[in-house]
Amino acid sequence: MSVFLKFNGIRPNNEMGKKQKAYSVLFSFIFGFASGLIAKILDSTLIPNELSFLGLVGSNLGVWIFILSLVAAYSYTPKLAATRVFVFLISMLFSYYMYTILILSLFPIKYIVFWFLAALLSIIPAYIMWFSRADHLISSIIIALPISVIAFEGYKIYLSTVKYYEKFMQYENVLISKGNYFYMLGTEILYALMIIIILLLVPKRKKQCLYIIPFSVVVFFALVAVLP
């Protein structure tokens, strides 16, 4: 219990009324619902082939980690952070799979169950992520975690696209028509921007970057060494 109390002492809760809390959760629901619908539309045949890479970007885990990290960090309390992240994910999954069921006539029950369980488990990292917006060493370590995962996914996308390019480099028109090169370039820029935005918005003090960046590098190389 004493450890838990010390952890909660890293960042004090912000005072808020019931109306503020309700509006905050409602915003997360609307934002999540819209995000799921947009992600599914971008992943559909309604999008021109030249912009099809947008659907691939939206299906990457790093984009959602970025969004949820900001949602959690800018909540009033850790409990509200967990609630808002869960509501966001549930509403996003609802709109995403309702589109899949009603428009595409598909019912991927295994995926629905899997992502629902993932949304349920997300309340734990969301609760912890709330403590990232404080001037504390532990906060710096917490911020380094999503940055490392985002950087790692961007790195894996880069490697897979380079391998594809090396395989089909003699067929430049095929590469460009498939959009893989532009997908890689756009994704790397996007991932770099997400990392920069987290570094600018989440730390309570800019000097924390002196700790965040080295922690991020260590975790990144650990992921590279452990995960294929």
C-alpha positions as CSV (number, residue, x, y, z in Angstrom):
1,M,0.0,0.0,0.0
2,S,2.8,2.4,0.9
3,V,4.4,1.8,-2.6
4,F,1.1,2.6,-4.2
5,L,0.7,5.8,-2.2
6,K,4.2,6.9,-3.2
7,F,3.4,6.2,-6.9
8,N,0.3,8.3,-6.6
9,G,2.3,11.1,-5.0
10,I,4.3,11.5,-8.3
11,R,1.4,13.6,-9.8
12,P,-1.5,15.0,-7.7
13,N,-5.0,14.6,-9.1
14,N,-6.6,17.7,-10.6
15,E,-9.8,18.9,-9.1
16,M,-12.8,18.5,-11.4
17,G,-16.6,18.4,-11.3
18,K,-19.0,15.7,-12.4
19,K,-19.9,17.7,-15.5
20,Q,-16.3,18.1,-16.5
21,K,-15.8,14.4,-16.1
22,A,-18.8,13.5,-18.1
23,Y,-17.8,15.9,-21.0
24,S,-14.3,14.4,-20.9
25,V,-15.6,10.8,-21.3
26,L,-18.1,11.9,-23.9
27,F,-15.4,13.6,-26.0
28,S,-13.4,10.3,-25.8
29,F,-16.4,8.4,-27.0
30,I,-17.0,10.7,-30.0
31,F,-13.3,10.9,-30.8
32,G,-13.0,7.1,-30.7
33,F,-16.2,6.5,-32.8
34,A,-15.0,9.0,-35.5
35,S,-11.5,7.5,-35.5
36,G,-12.7,4.0,-36.0
37,L,-15.0,5.1,-38.8
38,I,-12.3,7.1,-40.5
39,A,-9.8,4.2,-40.2
40,K,-12.2,1.8,-41.8
41,I,-13.1,4.1,-44.6
42,L,-9.4,4.8,-45.4
43,D,-8.9,1.0,-45.4
44,S,-11.7,0.5,-47.9
45,T,-12.0,0.5,-51.7
46,L,-13.6,4.0,-51.5
47,I,-10.1,5.5,-51.3
48,P,-8.2,6.1,-54.5
49,N,-5.2,3.8,-55.0
50,E,-2.8,6.7,-54.8
51,L,-4.0,7.3,-51.2
52,S,-4.4,3.7,-50.1
53,F,-1.3,4.0,-47.9
54,L,-3.4,6.1,-45.5
55,G,-5.4,2.9,-44.6
56,L,-2.1,1.1,-43.9
57,V,-0.9,3.9,-41.6
58,G,-4.2,3.8,-39.7
59,S,-3.8,0.1,-39.1
60,N,-0.4,0.4,-37.5
61,L,-0.3,0.1,-33.7
62,G,2.1,3.1,-33.3
63,V,-0.6,5.6,-34.4
64,W,-3.0,4.4,-31.7
65,I,-0.3,4.3,-29.0
66,F,0.4,7.9,-29.8
67,I,-3.2,9.0,-29.6
68,L,-3.9,7.0,-26.4
69,S,-0.8,8.2,-24.7
70,L,-1.9,11.8,-25.2
71,V,-5.5,11.0,-24.1
72,A,-4.2,9.4,-20.9
73,A,-1.5,12.0,-20.1
74,Y,-4.0,14.9,-20.4
75,S,-6.7,13.4,-18.3
76,Y,-7.6,14.8,-14.9
77,T,-6.9,11.7,-12.8
78,P,-5.4,8.3,-13.4
79,K,-8.8,6.6,-13.0
80,L,-10.3,9.0,-15.6
81,A,-7.3,8.3,-17.9
82,A,-8.1,4.5,-17.8
83,T,-11.8,5.2,-18.3
84,R,-11.2,7.6,-21.3
85,V,-8.8,5.2,-23.0
86,F,-11.2,2.3,-22.6
87,V,-14.2,4.3,-23.8
88,F,-12.1,5.6,-26.8
89,L,-11.1,2.1,-27.8
90,I,-14.5,0.5,-27.4
91,S,-16.2,3.3,-29.4
92,M,-13.5,3.0,-32.0
93,L,-14.0,-0.8,-32.3
94,F,-17.7,-0.4,-32.3
95,S,-17.8,2.0,-35.4
96,Y,-15.0,0.0,-37.1
97,Y,-16.7,-3.3,-36.9
98,M,-20.2,-2.0,-37.4
99,Y,-19.0,-0.7,-40.7
100,T,-17.4,-4.1,-41.4
101,I,-20.6,-6.0,-40.5
102,L,-23.2,-3.7,-42.1
103,I,-21.4,-2.5,-45.2
104,L,-19.0,-5.3,-46.0
105,S,-21.2,-8.1,-44.6
106,L,-18.3,-9.7,-42.7
107,F,-18.4,-10.8,-39.0
108,P,-14.8,-11.4,-37.8
109,I,-15.8,-12.6,-34.3
110,K,-12.2,-13.7,-33.4
111,Y,-10.8,-10.2,-34.2
112,I,-13.7,-8.5,-32.3
113,V,-13.1,-10.6,-29.2
114,F,-9.3,-10.2,-29.4
115,W,-9.5,-6.4,-29.7
116,F,-12.1,-6.1,-27.0
117,L,-9.8,-8.0,-24.6
118,A,-7.0,-5.7,-25.7
119,A,-9.2,-2.6,-24.9
120,L,-10.0,-4.0,-21.5
121,L,-6.3,-4.6,-20.7
122,S,-5.4,-1.1,-21.9
123,I,-6.8,0.4,-18.7
124,I,-3.5,-0.6,-16.9
125,P,-1.0,1.2,-19.2
126,A,-3.5,4.1,-19.5
127,Y,-3.5,4.4,-15.7
128,I,0.3,4.3,-15.6
129,M,0.7,6.7,-18.5
130,W,-1.2,9.4,-16.5
131,F,1.8,9.7,-14.3
132,S,4.0,10.6,-17.2
133,R,3.1,14.3,-17.1
134,A,5.1,15.1,-13.9
135,D,8.6,16.2,-13.1
136,H,9.9,12.9,-11.9
137,L,12.4,10.3,-13.0
138,I,9.7,7.6,-13.1
139,S,7.7,9.9,-15.4
140,S,10.6,10.1,-17.8
141,I,10.8,6.3,-17.9
142,I,7.1,6.1,-18.5
143,I,7.3,8.5,-21.4
144,A,10.2,6.6,-22.9
145,L,8.0,3.4,-23.3
146,P,5.5,4.6,-25.9
147,I,8.3,6.5,-27.7
148,S,10.3,3.3,-27.9
149,V,7.4,1.2,-29.2
150,I,6.6,3.8,-31.8
151,A,10.2,4.1,-32.9
152,F,10.5,0.3,-33.1
153,E,7.4,-0.1,-35.3
154,G,8.6,2.6,-37.6
155,Y,12.0,0.9,-37.8
156,K,10.3,-2.5,-38.7
157,I,8.2,-0.8,-41.4
158,Y,11.4,0.8,-42.8
159,L,13.2,-2.6,-42.9
160,S,10.3,-4.4,-44.6
161,T,9.9,-1.7,-47.2
162,V,13.7,-1.6,-47.9
163,K,13.7,-5.3,-48.5
164,Y,10.7,-5.0,-50.9
165,Y,12.6,-2.2,-52.7
166,E,15.7,-4.2,-53.0
167,K,13.7,-7.1,-54.4
168,F,11.9,-5.1,-57.0
169,M,14.3,-2.2,-57.6
170,Q,14.7,-3.2,-61.2
171,Y,10.9,-2.7,-61.6
172,E,10.6,0.9,-60.6
173,N,7.2,1.4,-62.1
174,V,5.8,-1.6,-60.1
175,L,7.3,-0.2,-56.9
176,I,5.7,3.3,-57.4
177,S,2.4,1.9,-58.6
178,K,2.1,-0.1,-55.4
179,G,3.0,3.0,-53.4
180,N,5.4,1.1,-51.1
181,Y,8.2,3.7,-51.3
182,F,5.8,6.6,-50.6
183,Y,4.2,4.6,-47.8
184,M,7.6,4.1,-46.2
185,L,8.6,7.7,-46.6
186,G,5.3,9.0,-45.3
187,T,5.2,6.6,-42.4
188,E,8.7,7.4,-41.3
189,I,7.9,11.1,-41.3
190,L,4.7,10.5,-39.5
191,Y,6.4,8.4,-36.8
192,A,9.1,11.0,-36.3
193,L,6.5,13.7,-35.9
194,M,4.6,11.5,-33.3
195,I,7.8,11.1,-31.3
196,I,8.6,14.8,-31.5
197,I,5.0,15.7,-30.4
198,I,5.2,13.4,-27.4
199,L,8.5,15.0,-26.4
200,L,7.0,18.5,-26.7
201,L,3.7,17.9,-25.1
202,V,4.0,15.2,-22.4
203,P,7.0,16.0,-20.3
204,K,6.3,18.5,-17.5
205,R,9.8,20.0,-17.8
206,K,11.9,20.1,-21.0
207,K,15.0,19.0,-19.1
208,Q,13.3,15.6,-18.7
209,C,14.3,14.9,-22.3
210,L,17.8,14.4,-21.0
211,Y,16.5,11.2,-19.3
212,I,13.7,10.3,-21.7
213,I,15.9,10.0,-24.9
214,P,18.5,7.7,-23.3
215,F,15.8,5.5,-21.8
216,S,14.0,5.4,-25.1
217,V,17.2,4.3,-26.9
218,V,17.9,1.5,-24.4
219,V,14.3,0.2,-24.7
220,F,14.4,0.5,-28.5
221,F,17.5,-1.6,-28.8
222,A,16.1,-4.1,-26.3
223,L,13.0,-4.5,-28.5
224,V,15.2,-4.9,-31.6
225,A,17.3,-7.6,-29.8
226,V,14.3,-9.5,-28.4
227,L,11.6,-9.2,-31.1
228,P,12.1,-10.6,-34.6
